[in-house]
Structures are given as C-alpha cells and as structure tokens.
Amino acid sequence: MMLMEAPEQDSFKPARAGATLSDSSKASSLRIDEPATINSSTMTHPLRNLPGTKEERLYQWPQRPLDSIESAFALREYLQALIRQDPHNVDLLITLPPGQDEHSWLYEHLCQICLELNYLIVHLEPECTPEVCPEMRAEEWKYYCATHPTPRECCAIDYLTHTLDGASALLNNVKFFPSRISVPESSVKNFQSIARRLYRIFAHAYFHHRDIFDAFEAETSLYERFLKLSRTRQLITEKLIIIPNLFQEDDADHIGARQIMTRSRDD
C-alpha cells in the first residue's frame, strides 16, 4: 500500500525553483549563519578562532550568560554556544531562557536546525543519488515537491535540497520575520509548515540511509533535539511522526541507544 501526501499550497516557496545543494547552503547562510557583532570593550577573550588555532582548541572560549551578550544575534550566539558545549543535552538546549520571547527562541532554533541539516545533506549526497532514490519516500509515504509552480515528483536529493532552500527562504523573508526581537503573531503558523517539511529530511535519511542517519545523530543529536522541540511546541502532530521511538525516557536506555549509534558510526 502506498500512501501519498496531497500537494500543499502555502507561503513555503524557495528562493527559486531548481535549487542545488550549494544554493541551499547559500540561502541558509543569508541570515542563519551571519557573523555576530561583538562589543570588544566588555571581553577579555575574542569570540572567534584566531589564525593558527589548533583543531582541539576551536571555539574554546568561556560560556557567557545570555544577558551579557550585547549583540543583535544574542539568542543565536547563546544557542550555538550551548550546542558547542554539549549537543546531546537536549533538554537544556530547548529550554526557554528566562525573560526571553518564546517565539523568537523557536525561530532561532529552526534557523539553527536548517543550518545543521545542510551537513546531513552533504553526507547523504554521495549515496542518495537520483539513480538510487528516484522518488522522495519515507517508509510507505511518497512526497511531492511543493516548491515548483505545480507540485510534482522530485528525486529524493532534489526534494531534500529544495525543502531546505524553501525553509531558509521563508525564515529569511522580512515580510514574515522582520525582526529577531519579536515574531508577528500572524507568522507563527509558518513554524508548523517548516517543521513538518524538515521532518521529512530526517525520515528519508532514517528509512533509506540508516547508517548515515545513525552516525550523524550520534555526533549531533540533531533529530532528538528537533523532535523534542517539535513535540513540546506542538509543531508536528503525532500521526506524522513515522520514525520509531529512538529515545527512551530512562537515562540508561537513552545512553545505551546513543552508544549503539556511535558504534555504528565507528564501524
């Protein structure tokens, strides 16, 4: 039995049709990966990797409290610092910092997830070719790409890059998200559309490229973070979650599951 999703028509459009992986990365970097503005007068250590920094010393500057970061990108800097410190502490990563706007925090998370999904697609690209995955599938589901004038079939790798390009374009659209300080109430509904489509990237990787999915998840815990964020903020309904439960509530089981994924990566 084949399940097909009805084509959707909404504001989720890419910067242009026929985007490539490099286009997606560029779209994602327009605002998602902008350099932070730092007030050097309040710092004793520059928050950048100096020329000649050894790999093991990259990003090894002290963690700063959020209220001490004087930058238009304070929430983003704070979130990225937490991820560098421990990407597996998902509960801490998704917890709203005191005094911060819930929707702005969610916006920054979705931007960061888009940024990191670029790396997953880079890992998938050598294996997820148009010959190997001529259709975009995840288990019994088959998806049509809505980033074209008329929704149509795409090979999986094109669907993934079009989806990521579309998510980045929407998050960078000043019509919907004119400020990082607050998110217009009318734009909040776009979070569900973005999360629903991003989930399909994880689903395809899990069901069709499991080794790559496991290795990437063992290193980043990106799917775990995305899933818990989506569930706690009601971004995705349970009926659309088709990846089996990988994360147990019991800490010992949870650690064991990650060790299994880590062994899969090392092997």
N, C-alpha and C positions, 0 to 999 in steps of 0.2 A: 504493500500500500504506500503510495506516495502522497505526502502532504505538501501542498503548495500554499504559499502566502499570497494573499491578494495584494496587487500593487497599491502603493500608498501615494497620495498626492498631498504634500505639505511643503513647508518652507525649507526642508532639508535638501539643499541643492549644492553641488560642488562649485568650485571657482570656475571650472569649465569641464565639459564632457571630455572623455578620453584621457583623463589624467594618468600619469605614470607614478611609480613609486617616488621618483625624485621630485615630481610635482607635489605629491602628498607631503613629503618632508618639508618642502619649501612653504607650503600652505600652513603646515603645523607650526613652522618657526616664526610666522609673522608676528604673533604676539605670545605664543606659548613658550617660546624659548628666548625672549628678549633679555638682554643683559640688564642686571639690576643697577639702580643708581644708589651709590653708597656715599654716606657722609663720612669722609675720612677723618674729620676732626674728632669723632667720637670713638675711633677704633685704634687698637694697639696692634692689630694684625690685619693685613689686607685680605678681603674675602675674595681672593682669586688665586689661581695656580700660577705661581711665578715661573718664568723661564728656567729650565733645569730642574724642576721639581720631580723627584723620583715617583714612580707609579704608586708605591705604597704610601706616599705622603700626600697624594692628591686629595683635595677637599678636606684636609685635616685641620680645619680651623675651629675654634670653640663655638659651640652652640649658643646662640643668643636668644634671650626672651623676645617674644613677638613684639611687645610694646617698646623695645629698644631699637627696632629696625625702622629707620627713617627712610622710607622708600615708597614709591607708588606701587611697587611689587612686593610689599611686605609679606602678605599672606603666601604668595608663591615662594618667596625665599625661605620662609619658615617651613612650609610643607616640604620643599626639596631638601632642606637641611635634616628634617626628621627622617626622610626616606634614606638619605645617605647614612644616617646614624644607625638605623635598623629597619630595612624594608619589610621585615617579617612581623613587626609589632603593629599589626593591622588595627587593632582596637585603638591604640594611641593615634595612629595616622588619621583615622576618620573622625576622631572626637573633635567637636567644635571647640576652638579655643575660647576662653572666657571673653565676653564682651564683643565677639565678632558676629557679623551678619551670616546667618545660616545659608542663604542663597549665594552669597559671594564665596563662601567656603566651598560649597558644592561646585560652583563654577570653576574655581581653581583646581579642584580635584579632577574634573572632567578634562580640563586643559592638560593637566599632567598625565592623565591616563592616555590621552591621544599621543602625547609626546613619546611615552614609553612603548606604546603599541607600534610605533614606527620600527623599533628594534625587533619586535616579534616578526613583523612582516619581512624584514631583511633576512631573518633566519629562515623564514618559510620560502622565500623566493627561489632558491636553487631546487627545491623539491616540489613545490606547488606550482607546477608549470601548466600551461593550457592543455598540454597533452595528458598529463596525469590527472588534473582536476578541470575538465572542460566545463563543468557546471558548478555553481555555488550551492553546496549542500552541507548539511549538518545532520547526521543520522538520517531520519526519514524526511526531513524538511528540505525543500528546494526554494531558493530565494531569487526573485527578480530584482535587478538593479534599478532603483528609482532615481538615479542621478542623470538619466538620459531624458530627453524631451518626452519619450514614451517608454515606460518601464519595460525592460527586456532582459533576456538572459545574458550573463557575462561569465567568462571563465572565473574560477574562484579567486585567482590572484588579482585580476582586474576588479572584481567586486570588492575585495578587501581594501585595495588602494583607493577606489572610488569612495567607499564608505568613510575611510579615514580622512580623505580630502574633503568630503562633504561636512563631516563633523567639525573639522578645523575651520572651514569657511564659515559655518554658522556661528561658531564660538567667537570668531573674529569680526563678525558683522556688527558694525556700530549701530545699525538700526535696531537690533535686538539686545545688544550688550554694549551700551555706550560708555559704561564706567565700571571700574573694578571695585568701587566703594559700595555700590548697591546694584541689584539686578531688578529691572522693572518687573512688576508682578505679571504683566502680560507675556513676558519672555520665559518665565519659569517652566511653562508647559513644554518648551523645547528640550529641557533636560531629559524628559522621558523618551522623546524621539531619538535623541543622541545615544542614550544608554541602551535602548532596545537594539539599535543597529550595531553599536560597538560589541554587544554581547555575541553577535553572530561571528565576529572575528575569532573570539575565544572558542566558540562552539565548533567552527570548522577546524581550527588547529587541534582541538581535543579529539574529535572523531576521525580525522583523516591524516593527522601528522602528530600522533601521540608522543613520540619520543621528543620532538621539538617542543611541544607544549610542556611536557614534564620538566625538561631541562630548563626552560625559560622560567617556569613557575618556581622551581626550586631555588633559582637565583634571585627572583624579584618579588614573589608572592603577589604579582600584579592582578591575577584573576581573583585571588582571595580578597584583595582589597576592593576591587571593582564590585564583586558580588556582595560583600558585606555593606559597602556604601549604597548600592542599589536597593538592597533589602531594607536597610534602616531608613532610607529616604523615599521608599515606595516608588522607585524609578522603573522597576520591572515587575510584572505580575508573576506569580509562582508558576503558572501554566506555561510560561515562555522559557523557563529555566530547564533546559534539557540535559545539561551536563550533570552526571551523577554527583551526589554529595561527596566532595573530596575532603572536607574539613569537619572533623568531629568536635563536639563541644568539649570533650575530655582532653585536657592538655597532653597527656601521654600519647593518646591516639593521634592527636594533631601533630605532635613532633615526629611520631613514627611515620606518618604519611609523608611528611616532608623529607625524612631520611630516605624513604623509598624512592622518591622523585630525584633526590640528589644522587643516589646510586645509579639510577637510570641515566642521569647526565654523565656521570663519571665513566660508566661502561661504554 
